[in-house]
C-alpha cells in the first residue's frame, strides 16, 4: 500500500491549507493509499540547537538528534513514506514559523563533519520519491509565486528528504473572508494533484 505523509504548517483549523489537504487525502484514500496528516501546530518539535551532532556520522541514513522530542518519530515516518505533501501558508513572505522550525531540524539529512566547508546531501544519489507542495497567500497568486519565498522553501524541504516536486498548488487572495471556502477550480486542482501523487 502506498504511504503518503502530509506535513501541514498552517496555524488555522479548517483554513485553506487544511481544506486542500483534506480533499487530497480523500482522493488518495479512495485510490487505496494510506495517508497520515501531521499538524505541526500540534506536534512536539523543539528548535534546532545548531550543535551539528546529527551531521557527523557518514551514510545515507539521517543522523540522530540529541533532543528527545517528536522529531525522531517524524523522521521515521518520512523515511517510510512513499510520497509527501508539504504545506504552509505564506506569513511575512515565507513559510510559517512552525514549518521553518521543522525545516531546520531536517539538518539530520546532511553530512557535515567538522572541517568540511559545506554539508553534503545524504539523499542526493538515492531513489527519488514524489512530493506535492501546497501554499497560499493574501496577495494575488501570481504575485505570491513571484515575490515570496514560500514555494522555494517547500521545494528545498522536498529535495532535502529525497523527493522530487511533481506539482504545486498555490492559492492567492485568501484573506478576503474570515472563514474562506475553496473555489471549485482549486478543489479540482487539489484532486488532480492527489491522483498524480499516488499514480
N, C-alpha and C positions, 0 to 999 in steps of 0.2 A: 504494500500500500504506500502510495506517495505521501510523504510527510511535508507539510508546509508550515513554516513558522512565521507569524506576523508579529512584528515588533512596532508598537504604537507609541509615539512620543507626544501625543496630544494631552492637554490638561483637562479638556472638557468632556464630560459624559454626554454621549449621543450627539457630539458635534459632527462636523463634516467628515473628519478623519475617521471617527468611529463608524459612521454610516457607510462610508466607502468600504472599509474593511469587512463589515458585516455582510454587505452584498457580495463581495468577493468570496468570503468564507462559505456562504450558502451555495454559490455556484460550484466551488471546488469540492465541497462535501457531497453535493449531488453527483459529481463526477467520480466519487469514490475515494477522494483524498482525505487524509486525516489533517485537520487544521487546528493549530494552537495559537491563541492570541495572547501576547504579553502586553499588558498595560504598564508602561514604565512609570506612570504616575502612582502606581500601587506596588511597584517592585523594589525590593531592598537592595539598592546598589549604592555603595559609598563612592566618594570622589577618588580618582587615581592619586596615588602618593608620589608619582614620578620617581620611585625608587629603582625601577628597571630590573628588579629581581626576576620578574617573569620573562625577561628578554635574553637572559644569559645562556640558557640551555639550547643547543642546536637542534634541528629537526623540523619536520613539517607540523607536528602536533603543537597546539597552543601551549604557551608556558603557563605556569601556575602562579596565581597572585598570592601575596602574603595576607591579604584581607579575607576574612571568613564571613562573607555576606552572600547574597544570592547570585553573584556574577558567575561563579564556577558552574552552578547548576544551569545557568543560561547559556554558557559556553558549550556545555554538554548537549543542550538542546540544539544549538546552532550546528554542532558537528554531526548530529544525527539527522537533521532535516535535509530534504531533497531540494527545497526551494524556499524563497523568502519573500515577504512583503516588508519593506522598510518605510515607515510612515512618520511624518512630522509636519504639522502646520508651520508656517513661517512666522517667527517672532523676532522683531528687530532685524530683519533681513537674513535670518538664518534659521537652522533647526532650533527647537526648544532647548532649554537648559537641561531637562532630564534626558533628552536624546543625546545631547553633547556629552553629558556625563557617561552615558552608555558607550558612546563612540570612543572616548578617551580610555576606557577600560579595555577596549579591543587591542591595546598595545601588546597583549599576550600573543597576538598573531605576528609580531615582529621579532626577528632575531637580531639583537643589538648588543653584543658584548662590549664591555668597556674597552676603549681604544679604537673601535670601529667608528668611522665618521658618521655614517648614516645606517639606519636599520635595513634589513632585508625582509621582504615579504615571505612569510612561511608558506603561503598558498600560491605563490607566483607560478609554479610549474605543475601544480596538481590539476586534476579534472575540475572543470568549471560547473557550478550549479546555476540555477536561474534566480533572478530577483526582479521584482516589480517595485517601483518607487511611487509613493503617494504623498502629495503635498498640496497646500492651498495657501492663499493669502488674501488680504483685503483689497489689494490693488487688482487691476485687470490682469488676467492670466499671463498675457504676453509680457507685460512689464515684470511680473514676478519671476518669470523664467529668465529674462534677460538681465535683471539688475540685482536679484537676490541670490544668495549662495546656497540655498536650501537643497536644491537638486544636486549640486556639486558635492555637498557633504553626504547626502544619501548614497550617491554613486561611490564615493570613497569608502563608505561603510560596506557596501556590497563587495567591492573589489578586495577589501581587507580580509574578508572571511572566505574569499574564493568563489565569488559569484559574478556572473555577467548580467548586466541590466538588460532585460528584454522588453521593458515597457515602462512608461511614465504616465501617471495621471496627475495633472496639476490643475486645480480649480481656483479661479480668480473671483473677486468680488463677493467674498463670503461673509462680510461683516455688515451686510445691509439689514439683517434681521437677528433678533436675539436667539431664536431657535430655527436656524436655516434648515431647509429641506433640499435634498439633492435634485437638481434638474434631471429630466429623463435622459438627456444626452450624456450626462456624467454617469448615470446608472448603467447605461448601455456600454459605455467605455470600460467601466469597472468590471462588468460581466465578461466582456471580451478579453480583457487582460487576465482575468482569473482563468479563463479557458486556456489562454496561451501559457500560463504558468504551469498548468498540470498536463499540457499536451505532450 
